[in-house]
Amino acid sequence: MINKLTDVSVGATSLRTVVFTVGHFIIDFFVIATITGAGVGAVALASLLAPAVNGVWYWILDRWWTQKHADSEFKQREEAYEF
């Protein structure tokens, strides 16, 4: 059961990371374009760099958090189904 929880968590971590990174890119693109008035190419490049680095950081942080709390979450689920 704990292996299944870890497998699900890896997929969930990856999905959350993709959603976070895409959202971060979109927000950065419009903020940078609005504030600087730079061209689309420069704005796109600038708005790709920070989300890419933040996406990697988020994935690492989420994996660490999930693994740290996997045992307690598993125990809570087990206790919830005990009769």
C-alpha positions as CSV (number, residue, x, y, z in Angstrom):
1,M,0.0,0.0,0.0
2,I,2.8,2.5,0.9
3,N,4.4,1.8,-2.6
4,K,1.1,2.7,-4.2
5,L,0.9,5.9,-2.2
6,T,4.4,6.8,-3.3
7,D,3.6,6.0,-6.9
8,V,0.5,8.2,-6.8
9,S,2.4,10.9,-5.1
10,V,5.1,11.0,-7.8
11,G,2.4,11.5,-10.5
12,A,0.6,14.1,-8.3
13,T,3.9,15.9,-7.7
14,S,4.7,16.0,-11.4
15,L,1.2,17.2,-12.3
16,R,1.2,20.0,-9.6
17,T,4.7,21.0,-10.9
18,V,3.5,21.3,-14.5
19,V,0.4,23.3,-13.5
20,F,2.5,25.6,-11.2
21,T,5.1,26.1,-13.9
22,V,2.7,26.9,-16.7
23,G,0.7,29.3,-14.5
24,H,4.0,30.9,-13.4
25,F,5.0,31.4,-17.0
26,I,1.7,33.0,-18.0
27,I,1.8,35.3,-15.0
28,D,5.4,36.3,-15.6
29,F,4.8,36.9,-19.3
30,F,2.0,39.4,-18.7
31,V,3.7,41.1,-15.7
32,I,7.0,41.5,-17.5
33,A,5.3,42.7,-20.7
34,T,3.2,45.2,-18.8
35,I,6.0,46.6,-16.6
36,T,8.8,46.7,-19.2
37,G,7.0,47.1,-22.5
38,A,9.7,44.8,-24.0
39,G,9.2,42.9,-27.2
40,V,7.5,39.5,-27.2
41,G,10.8,37.6,-27.7
42,A,12.6,39.2,-24.7
43,V,9.5,38.9,-22.6
44,A,9.1,35.2,-23.5
45,L,12.7,34.4,-22.7
46,A,12.6,36.3,-19.4
47,S,9.4,34.7,-18.4
48,L,10.6,31.2,-19.2
49,L,13.8,31.3,-17.0
50,A,12.3,31.9,-13.6
51,P,9.4,29.5,-13.9
52,A,11.7,26.7,-15.1
53,V,14.0,27.1,-12.1
54,N,11.0,27.5,-9.8
55,G,9.4,24.4,-11.3
56,V,12.4,22.3,-10.5
57,W,12.6,23.7,-7.0
58,Y,8.8,23.1,-6.5
59,W,9.2,19.5,-7.6
60,I,12.0,18.8,-5.2
61,L,10.2,20.5,-2.4
62,D,6.9,18.7,-3.1
63,R,8.7,15.3,-3.3
64,W,10.5,15.9,0.0
65,W,7.2,17.0,1.7
66,T,5.3,14.1,0.3
67,Q,7.9,11.6,1.4
68,K,8.2,13.2,4.8
69,H,4.5,13.0,5.4
70,A,3.8,9.7,3.6
71,D,4.0,7.6,6.7
72,S,1.7,9.8,8.8
73,E,-0.8,10.0,5.9
74,F,-0.8,6.3,5.4
75,K,-1.3,5.7,9.1
76,Q,-4.3,8.2,9.2
77,R,-5.9,6.4,6.2
78,E,-5.4,3.0,7.9
79,E,-7.0,4.3,11.1
80,A,-9.9,5.8,9.3
81,Y,-10.8,2.4,7.8
82,E,-10.4,0.4,11.0
83,F,-13.6,-0.8,12.6
